[in-house]
Amino acid sequence: MSVDVSTSTEWVGQIPVVHLCGVLDARSYLHVRNAIVKAATDGPKAVVVVIDHLVASSPSAWTVLTSASWLIRQWPGIPLLAVSSSPGRKTELTRNAITRYVPLHATLDDALAAVDIDRHDEGTRLRVRHHRPRSGSALVQMRDLVTDTFEGWGLPECVPAARCIVSVLSGNVLQHTDSDLDLRIEVIGQQIKFAMSDDSDAPAVLREAAATNNVYVSGLAILAALSHSWGSAPTGNGKTVWAVLGPEQYLSMYR
């Protein structure tokens, strides 16, 4: 089934700008939301969406913006900003409370300037990306890389939790896909974000197992228990499974 919205993404500096054109309705809702989420997967400062040529079939269709904003605020922890030069569009979005959660700017330059202001006081980010080809030792290699990373950053208190999280993320890729390991880690203040990408478009779903005499706890159940929040986001050629930890999670595992 075709959708009635075309999407294109251009990069302005380090900011992806998503241009949307067409009719936003029940058929195109997920297509639009996923396009915005995909633009966020490389961890830019923000995502900007241009909606001058997007028409909503009903007022409720605009909630796609608040839905996408909530998702990328969870991971990778960045804001969504909208751009439209139409006074009528501003009135429409304000009336439906969209602008409470997604700032609307009249020009792209205004939106980009707002991103710089919003991120100015965020503090220093620590970032790293590790790749390892799939092999029998890939999981052990990735755990060791994570240990070296956090010790190199002077954060040994994060190592036990990080090793557990990365074991789950790596094991999930090796068990359920044919992909190599592609891990990103980011520290902002006291918050740690992990993201593992693979080439499978099957979403990571936590399923409750039926009670049996043989106790089995899935990797995603462990991920959910150890993290403040976690999720699965579509990417251009697969998905990214992410987890966010705060000090209440990682300090409890540090002795």
ZADO-1210 file (C-alpha; in nm, 4 decimals, padded with zeros to 6 digits):
<atoms>
<atom x="00.0000" y="00.0000" z="00.0000" code="MET" pos="1"/>
<atom x="00.1484" y="00.3335" z="-00.1034" code="SER" pos="2"/>
<atom x="00.1530" y="00.6353" z="00.1240" code="VAL" pos="3"/>
<atom x="00.0734" y="00.9907" z="00.0268" code="ASP" pos="4"/>
<atom x="00.3783" y="01.1640" z="00.1777" code="VAL" pos="5"/>
<atom x="00.7204" y="01.1993" z="00.0192" code="SER" pos="6"/>
<atom x="01.0215" y="01.2550" z="00.2433" code="THR" pos="7"/>
<atom x="01.3707" y="01.3834" z="00.1782" code="SER" pos="8"/>
<atom x="01.6492" y="01.4614" z="00.4211" code="THR" pos="9"/>
<atom x="01.9266" y="01.7145" z="00.3784" code="GLU" pos="10"/>
<atom x="02.2042" y="01.7849" z="00.6263" code="TRP" pos="11"/>
<atom x="02.2712" y="02.1431" z="00.7272" code="VAL" pos="12"/>
<atom x="02.5931" y="02.1256" z="00.9220" code="GLY" pos="13"/>
<atom x="02.5289" y="01.8544" z="01.1809" code="GLN" pos="14"/>
<atom x="02.1500" y="01.8848" z="01.1674" code="ILE" pos="15"/>
<atom x="01.9271" y="01.6616" z="00.9515" code="PRO" pos="16"/>
<atom x="01.6425" y="01.8581" z="00.7957" code="VAL" pos="17"/>
<atom x="01.3495" y="01.6387" z="00.6919" code="VAL" pos="18"/>
<atom x="01.1237" y="01.7804" z="00.4198" code="HIS" pos="19"/>
<atom x="00.7716" y="01.6371" z="00.4114" code="LEU" pos="20"/>
<atom x="00.5289" y="01.6782" z="00.1235" code="CYS" pos="21"/>
<atom x="00.1831" y="01.5274" z="00.0827" code="GLY" pos="22"/>
<atom x="-00.1184" y="01.4220" z="00.2855" code="VAL" pos="23"/>
<atom x="-00.0720" y="01.3169" z="00.6468" code="LEU" pos="24"/>
<atom x="-00.3362" y="01.0590" z="00.7350" code="ASP" pos="25"/>
<atom x="-00.3729" y="00.7129" z="00.8867" code="ALA" pos="26"/>
<atom x="-00.1882" y="00.5526" z="00.5937" code="ARG" pos="27"/>
<atom x="00.1107" y="00.7857" z="00.6038" code="SER" pos="28"/>
<atom x="00.1323" y="00.8392" z="00.9817" code="TYR" pos="29"/>
<atom x="00.3910" y="00.5667" z="01.0539" code="LEU" pos="30"/>
<atom x="00.5854" y="00.6495" z="00.7378" code="HIS" pos="31"/>
<atom x="00.6255" y="01.0091" z="00.8543" code="VAL" pos="32"/>
<atom x="00.7085" y="00.9166" z="01.2138" code="ARG" pos="33"/>
<atom x="00.9687" y="00.6617" z="01.1041" code="ASN" pos="34"/>
<atom x="01.1301" y="00.9096" z="00.8650" code="ALA" pos="35"/>
<atom x="01.1810" y="01.1515" z="01.1531" code="ILE" pos="36"/>
<atom x="01.3125" y="00.8807" z="01.3863" code="VAL" pos="37"/>
<atom x="01.5531" y="00.7521" z="01.1199" code="LYS" pos="38"/>
<atom x="01.6979" y="01.1002" z="01.0835" code="ALA" pos="39"/>
<atom x="01.7861" y="01.0931" z="01.4532" code="ALA" pos="40"/>
<atom x="01.9708" y="00.7629" z="01.4599" code="THR" pos="41"/>
<atom x="02.3193" y="00.9056" z="01.4079" code="ASP" pos="42"/>
<atom x="02.2841" y="01.1191" z="01.7188" code="GLY" pos="43"/>
<atom x="02.2784" y="01.4714" z="01.5717" code="PRO" pos="44"/>
<atom x="02.2137" y="01.7797" z="01.7844" code="LYS" pos="45"/>
<atom x="01.8481" y="01.7844" z="01.6807" code="ALA" pos="46"/>
<atom x="01.6105" y="01.6992" z="01.3981" code="VAL" pos="47"/>
<atom x="01.4307" y="01.9727" z="01.2049" code="VAL" pos="48"/>
<atom x="01.1201" y="01.8919" z="01.0021" code="VAL" pos="49"/>
<atom x="00.9840" y="02.1248" z="00.7325" code="VAL" pos="50"/>
<atom x="00.6052" y="02.0960" z="00.7040" code="ILE" pos="51"/>
<atom x="00.5058" y="02.3771" z="00.4677" code="ASP" pos="52"/>
<atom x="00.3935" y="02.1212" z="00.2073" code="HIS" pos="53"/>
<atom x="00.2376" y="01.8704" z="00.4463" code="LEU" pos="54"/>
<atom x="-00.1418" y="01.8722" z="00.4817" code="VAL" pos="55"/>
<atom x="-00.3172" y="01.6877" z="00.7642" code="ALA" pos="56"/>
<atom x="-00.6404" y="01.5028" z="00.6895" code="SER" pos="57"/>
<atom x="-00.7570" y="01.5718" z="01.0452" code="SER" pos="58"/>
<atom x="-00.6264" y="01.7701" z="01.3447" code="PRO" pos="59"/>
<atom x="-00.5315" y="01.4509" z="01.5270" code="SER" pos="60"/>
<atom x="-00.2917" y="01.3544" z="01.2472" code="ALA" pos="61"/>
<atom x="-00.0507" y="01.6232" z="01.3675" code="TRP" pos="62"/>
<atom x="00.0193" y="01.4129" z="01.6777" code="THR" pos="63"/>
<atom x="00.2732" y="01.2354" z="01.4580" code="VAL" pos="64"/>
<atom x="00.5059" y="01.5223" z="01.5500" code="LEU" pos="65"/>
<atom x="00.4610" y="01.4810" z="01.9250" code="THR" pos="66"/>
<atom x="00.4938" y="01.1031" z="01.8896" code="SER" pos="67"/>
<atom x="00.8209" y="01.1334" z="01.6965" code="ALA" pos="68"/>
<atom x="00.9445" y="01.3976" z="01.9402" code="SER" pos="69"/>
<atom x="00.8792" y="01.1700" z="02.2373" code="TRP" pos="70"/>
<atom x="01.0664" y="00.8835" z="02.0703" code="LEU" pos="71"/>
<atom x="01.3804" y="01.0798" z="01.9849" code="ILE" pos="72"/>
<atom x="01.3793" y="01.2486" z="02.3247" code="ARG" pos="73"/>
<atom x="01.4023" y="00.8995" z="02.4727" code="GLN" pos="74"/>
<atom x="01.6839" y="00.8076" z="02.2347" code="TRP" pos="75"/>
<atom x="01.9152" y="00.9563" z="02.1252" code="PRO" pos="76"/>
<atom x="01.7926" y="01.2340" z="02.3561" code="GLY" pos="77"/>
<atom x="01.7555" y="01.5188" z="02.1084" code="ILE" pos="78"/>
<atom x="01.4794" y="01.7698" z="02.0317" code="PRO" pos="79"/>
<atom x="01.2501" y="01.7898" z="01.7311" code="LEU" pos="80"/>
<atom x="01.1786" y="02.1317" z="01.5814" code="LEU" pos="81"/>
<atom x="00.9286" y="02.2134" z="01.3062" code="ALA" pos="82"/>
<atom x="00.9419" y="02.4812" z="01.0376" code="VAL" pos="83"/>
<atom x="00.6501" y="02.6434" z="00.8566" code="SER" pos="84"/>
<atom x="00.6143" y="02.9955" z="00.7200" code="SER" pos="85"/>
<atom x="00.2349" y="02.9706" z="00.7183" code="SER" pos="86"/>
<atom x="00.0503" y="03.1677" z="00.9911" code="PRO" pos="87"/>
<atom x="-00.2430" y="02.9330" z="00.9416" code="GLY" pos="88"/>
<atom x="-00.0239" y="02.6320" z="01.0096" code="ARG" pos="89"/>
<atom x="00.1025" y="02.7908" z="01.3320" code="LYS" pos="90"/>
<atom x="-00.2553" y="02.8523" z="01.4431" code="THR" pos="91"/>
<atom x="-00.3505" y="02.4946" z="01.3588" code="GLU" pos="92"/>
<atom x="-00.0624" y="02.3394" z="01.5515" code="LEU" pos="93"/>
<atom x="-00.1065" y="02.5729" z="01.8486" code="THR" pos="94"/>
<atom x="-00.4791" y="02.4962" z="01.8658" code="ARG" pos="95"/>
<atom x="-00.4017" y="02.1239" z="01.8815" code="ASN" pos="96"/>
<atom x="-00.1294" y="02.1683" z="02.1482" code="ALA" pos="97"/>
<atom x="00.1467" y="02.0391" z="01.9190" code="ILE" pos="98"/>
<atom x="00.3654" y="02.3438" z="01.9829" code="THR" pos="99"/>
<atom x="00.3744" y="02.2643" z="02.3560" code="ARG" pos="100"/>
<atom x="00.6101" y="01.9793" z="02.2734" code="TYR" pos="101"/>
<atom x="00.7487" y="02.0625" z="01.9263" code="VAL" pos="102"/>
<atom x="00.8669" y="02.4229" z="01.8789" code="PRO" pos="103"/>
<atom x="00.7514" y="02.5771" z="01.5517" code="LEU" pos="104"/>
<atom x="00.9707" y="02.8297" z="01.3683" code="HIS" pos="105"/>
<atom x="00.8904" y="03.0468" z="01.0694" code="ALA" pos="106"/>
<atom x="01.2222" y="02.9816" z="00.8910" code="THR" pos="107"/>
<atom x="01.4871" y="02.7139" z="00.8800" code="LEU" pos="108"/>
<atom x="01.7489" y="02.9647" z="00.9954" code="ASP" pos="109"/>
<atom x="01.5407" y="03.0408" z="01.3046" code="ASP" pos="110"/>
<atom x="01.5122" y="02.6698" z="01.3866" code="ALA" pos="111"/>
<atom x="01.8865" y="02.6099" z="01.3454" code="LEU" pos="112"/>
<atom x="01.9660" y="02.9096" z="01.5652" code="ALA" pos="113"/>
<atom x="01.7286" y="02.7731" z="01.8315" code="ALA" pos="114"/>
<atom x="01.9142" y="02.4403" z="01.8268" code="VAL" pos="115"/>
<atom x="02.2427" y="02.6138" z="01.9029" code="ASP" pos="116"/>
<atom x="02.0873" y="02.8018" z="02.1946" code="ILE" pos="117"/>
<atom x="01.9148" y="02.4920" z="02.3310" code="ASP" pos="118"/>
<atom x="02.2348" y="02.2846" z="02.3276" code="ARG" pos="119"/>
<atom x="02.4743" y="02.5554" z="02.4454" code="HIS" pos="120"/>
<atom x="02.4540" y="02.4699" z="02.8148" code="ASP" pos="121"/>
<atom x="02.4315" y="02.0956" z="02.7741" code="GLU" pos="122"/>
<atom x="02.7928" y="02.0324" z="02.8692" code="GLY" pos="123"/>
<atom x="03.0561" y="01.8118" z="02.7161" code="THR" pos="124"/>
<atom x="02.9494" y="01.4919" z="02.5477" code="ARG" pos="125"/>
<atom x="03.1660" y="01.1826" z="02.5458" code="LEU" pos="126"/>
<atom x="03.1082" y="00.9718" z="02.2375" code="ARG" pos="127"/>
<atom x="03.2548" y="00.6604" z="02.0858" code="VAL" pos="128"/>
<atom x="03.1575" y="00.4104" z="01.8179" code="ARG" pos="129"/>
<atom x="03.2911" y="00.0546" z="01.8115" code="HIS" pos="130"/>
<atom x="03.2666" y="-00.1916" z="01.5206" code="HIS" pos="131"/>
<atom x="03.3517" y="-00.5578" z="01.5390" code="ARG" pos="132"/>
<atom x="03.2918" y="-00.8250" z="01.2706" code="PRO" pos="133"/>
<atom x="03.0745" y="-01.1107" z="01.3870" code="ARG" pos="134"/>
<atom x="03.2814" y="-01.3994" z="01.5160" code="SER" pos="135"/>
<atom x="03.2971" y="-01.6387" z="01.8060" code="GLY" pos="136"/>
<atom x="03.4941" y="-01.3836" z="02.0079" code="SER" pos="137"/>
<atom x="03.3064" y="-01.0689" z="01.9013" code="ALA" pos="138"/>
<atom x="03.1007" y="-01.0430" z="02.2195" code="LEU" pos="139"/>
<atom x="03.4093" y="-01.0738" z="02.4433" code="VAL" pos="140"/>
<atom x="03.5941" y="-00.8189" z="02.2298" code="GLN" pos="141"/>
<atom x="03.3082" y="-00.5722" z="02.2577" code="MET" pos="142"/>
<atom x="03.2887" y="-00.6117" z="02.6360" code="ARG" pos="143"/>
<atom x="03.6628" y="-00.5472" z="02.6631" code="ASP" pos="144"/>
<atom x="03.6354" y="-00.2405" z="02.4393" code="LEU" pos="145"/>
<atom x="03.3609" y="-00.1020" z="02.6606" code="VAL" pos="146"/>
<atom x="03.5690" y="-00.1607" z="02.9726" code="THR" pos="147"/>
<atom x="03.8650" y="00.0219" z="02.8187" code="ASP" pos="148"/>
<atom x="03.6378" y="00.3048" z="02.7034" code="THR" pos="149"/>
<atom x="03.4870" y="00.3833" z="03.0426" code="PHE" pos="150"/>
<atom x="03.8144" y="00.3412" z="03.2275" code="GLU" pos="151"/>
<atom x="03.9757" y="00.5735" z="02.9738" code="GLY" pos="152"/>
<atom x="03.7036" y="00.8291" z="03.0428" code="TRP" pos="153"/>
<atom x="03.7690" y="00.7997" z="03.4145" code="GLY" pos="154"/>
<atom x="03.4310" y="00.6361" z="03.4807" code="LEU" pos="155"/>
<atom x="03.5118" y="00.2944" z="03.6332" code="PRO" pos="156"/>
<atom x="03.1826" y="00.3007" z="03.8249" code="GLU" pos="157"/>
<atom x="03.0018" y="00.2557" z="03.4939" code="CYS" pos="158"/>
<atom x="03.1926" y="-00.0555" z="03.3840" code="VAL" pos="159"/>
<atom x="02.9866" y="-00.3374" z="03.5454" code="PRO" pos="160"/>
<atom x="02.6532" y="-00.2098" z="03.4152" code="ALA" pos="161"/>
<atom x="02.8009" y="-00.1211" z="03.0758" code="ALA" pos="162"/>
<atom x="02.9435" y="-00.4708" z="03.0313" code="ARG" pos="163"/>
<atom x="02.6030" y="-00.6239" z="03.1096" code="CYS" pos="164"/>
<atom x="02.4169" y="-00.3936" z="02.8718" code="ILE" pos="165"/>
<atom x="02.6652" y="-00.4496" z="02.5915" code="VAL" pos="166"/>
<atom x="02.6552" y="-00.8265" z="02.6457" code="SER" pos="167"/>
<atom x="02.2780" y="-00.8214" z="02.5926" code="VAL" pos="168"/>
<atom x="02.2913" y="-00.5926" z="02.2897" code="LEU" pos="169"/>
<atom x="02.5754" y="-00.7866" z="02.1277" code="SER" pos="170"/>
<atom x="02.4187" y="-01.1232" z="02.2019" code="GLY" pos="171"/>
<atom x="02.0894" y="-01.0118" z="02.0520" code="ASN" pos="172"/>
<atom x="02.2607" y="-00.9172" z="01.7247" code="VAL" pos="173"/>
<atom x="02.4685" y="-01.2341" z="01.7061" code="LEU" pos="174"/>
<atom x="02.1752" y="-01.4608" z="01.7875" code="GLN" pos="175"/>
<atom x="01.8988" y="-01.3041" z="01.5803" code="HIS" pos="176"/>
<atom x="02.0705" y="-01.1379" z="01.2821" code="THR" pos="177"/>
<atom x="02.3574" y="-01.1882" z="01.0391" code="ASP" pos="178"/>
<atom x="02.5045" y="-00.8465" z="01.1160" code="SER" pos="179"/>
<atom x="02.8369" y="-00.7343" z="01.2562" code="ASP" pos="180"/>
<atom x="02.8455" y="-00.5463" z="01.5861" code="LEU" pos="181"/>
<atom x="02.8001" y="-00.1698" z="01.5556" code="ASP" pos="182"/>
<atom x="02.7850" y="-00.0021" z="01.8971" code="LEU" pos="183"/>
<atom x="02.7589" y="00.3632" z="01.9902" code="ARG" pos="184"/>
<atom x="02.8036" y="00.4955" z="02.3433" code="ILE" pos="185"/>
<atom x="02.7369" y="00.8484" z="02.4587" code="GLU" pos="186"/>
<atom x="02.7719" y="01.0051" z="02.8016" code="VAL" pos="187"/>
<atom x="02.5921" y="01.3319" z="02.8760" code="ILE" pos="188"/>
<atom x="02.6291" y="01.4447" z="03.2347" code="GLY" pos="189"/>
<atom x="02.5371" y="01.1453" z="03.4490" code="GLN" pos="190"/>
<atom x="02.3388" y="00.9727" z="03.1759" code="GLN" pos="191"/>
<atom x="02.4761" y="00.6940" z="02.9551" code="ILE" pos="192"/>
<atom x="02.3243" y="00.5952" z="02.6225" code="LYS" pos="193"/>
<atom x="02.3982" y="00.2715" z="02.4375" code="PHE" pos="194"/>
<atom x="02.2834" y="00.1986" z="02.0837" code="ALA" pos="195"/>
<atom x="02.3454" y="-00.1180" z="01.8801" code="MET" pos="196"/>
<atom x="02.2548" y="-00.1150" z="01.5109" code="SER" pos="197"/>
<atom x="02.1956" y="-00.4133" z="01.2841" code="ASP" pos="198"/>
<atom x="02.0655" y="-00.4883" z="00.9346" code="ASP" pos="199"/>
<atom x="01.7439" y="-00.6624" z="01.0397" code="SER" pos="200"/>
<atom x="01.4202" y="-00.4646" z="01.0173" code="ASP" pos="201"/>
<atom x="01.2473" y="-00.6953" z="01.2673" code="ALA" pos="202"/>
<atom x="01.1805" y="-00.4803" z="01.5771" code="PRO" pos="203"/>
<atom x="01.3148" y="-00.5869" z="01.9143" code="ALA" pos="204"/>
<atom x="01.0082" y="-00.6889" z="02.1136" code="VAL" pos="205"/>
<atom x="00.9984" y="-00.7949" z="02.4768" code="LEU" pos="206"/>
<atom x="00.7701" y="-01.0967" z="02.5076" code="ARG" pos="207"/>
<atom x="00.6565" y="-01.2437" z="02.8349" code="GLU" pos="208"/>
<atom x="00.7402" y="-01.6137" z="02.8481" code="ALA" pos="209"/>
<atom x="00.4895" y="-01.8634" z="02.9827" code="ALA" pos="210"/>
<atom x="00.5681" y="-01.9929" z="03.3299" code="ALA" pos="211"/>
<atom x="00.7484" y="-02.3269" z="03.3190" code="THR" pos="212"/>
<atom x="00.9709" y="-02.5318" z="03.5447" code="ASN" pos="213"/>
<atom x="01.2689" y="-02.4179" z="03.3378" code="ASN" pos="214"/>
<atom x="01.3389" y="-02.0557" z="03.4203" code="VAL" pos="215"/>
<atom x="01.4521" y="-01.8524" z="03.1190" code="TYR" pos="216"/>
<atom x="01.5057" y="-01.4785" z="03.1149" code="VAL" pos="217"/>
<atom x="01.5415" y="-01.3184" z="02.7747" code="SER" pos="218"/>
<atom x="01.8137" y="-01.0713" z="02.6930" code="GLY" pos="219"/>
<atom x="01.5592" y="-00.7947" z="02.6374" code="LEU" pos="220"/>
<atom x="01.4078" y="-00.8637" z="02.9803" code="ALA" pos="221"/>
<atom x="01.7531" y="-00.8126" z="03.1301" code="ILE" pos="222"/>
<atom x="01.7948" y="-00.4947" z="02.9241" code="LEU" pos="223"/>
<atom x="01.4617" y="-00.3626" z="03.0517" code="ALA" pos="224"/>
<atom x="01.5536" y="-00.4461" z="03.4121" code="ALA" pos="225"/>
<atom x="01.8960" y="-00.2811" z="03.3983" code="LEU" pos="226"/>
<atom x="01.8072" y="00.0374" z="03.2129" code="SER" pos="227"/>
<atom x="01.6071" y="00.3490" z="03.2854" code="HIS" pos="228"/>
<atom x="01.4490" y="00.3179" z="02.9404" code="SER" pos="229"/>
<atom x="01.5079" y="00.1206" z="02.6231" code="TRP" pos="230"/>
<atom x="01.3581" y="00.0767" z="02.2801" code="GLY" pos="231"/>
<atom x="01.3981" y="-00.0156" z="01.9156" code="SER" pos="232"/>
<atom x="01.4077" y="00.2424" z="01.6369" code="ALA" pos="233"/>
<atom x="01.4019" y="00.1821" z="01.2603" code="PRO" pos="234"/>
<atom x="01.7042" y="00.2925" z="01.0583" code="THR" pos="235"/>
<atom x="01.7675" y="00.3201" z="00.6865" code="GLY" pos="236"/>
<atom x="01.8540" y="-00.0473" z="00.6464" code="ASN" pos="237"/>
<atom x="01.7540" y="-00.2136" z="00.9714" code="GLY" pos="238"/>
<atom x="01.7070" y="-00.1023" z="01.3312" code="LYS" pos="239"/>
<atom x="01.8846" y="00.0312" z="01.6367" code="THR" pos="240"/>
<atom x="01.8206" y="-00.1086" z="01.9825" code="VAL" pos="241"/>
<atom x="01.9035" y="00.1478" z="02.2495" code="TRP" pos="242"/>
<atom x="01.9172" y="00.1735" z="02.6272" code="ALA" pos="243"/>
<atom x="01.9591" y="00.4677" z="02.8641" code="VAL" pos="244"/>
<atom x="02.1092" y="00.4359" z="03.2126" code="LEU" pos="245"/>
<atom x="02.1249" y="00.6881" z="03.4933" code="GLY" pos="246"/>
<atom x="02.3327" y="00.6741" z="03.8126" code="PRO" pos="247"/>
<atom x="02.0512" y="00.4918" z="03.9925" code="GLU" pos="248"/>
<atom x="02.1106" y="00.2003" z="03.7534" code="GLN" pos="249"/>
<atom x="02.4880" y="00.1829" z="03.7069" code="TYR" pos="250"/>
<atom x="02.5947" y="00.2799" z="04.0605" code="LEU" pos="251"/>
<atom x="02.3867" y="-00.0019" z="04.2102" code="SER" pos="252"/>
<atom x="02.6094" y="-00.2521" z="04.0245" code="MET" pos="253"/>
<atom x="02.9402" y="-00.0902" z="04.1243" code="TYR" pos="254"/>
<atom x="03.1241" y="-00.2289" z="04.4228" code="ARG" pos="255"/>
</atoms>
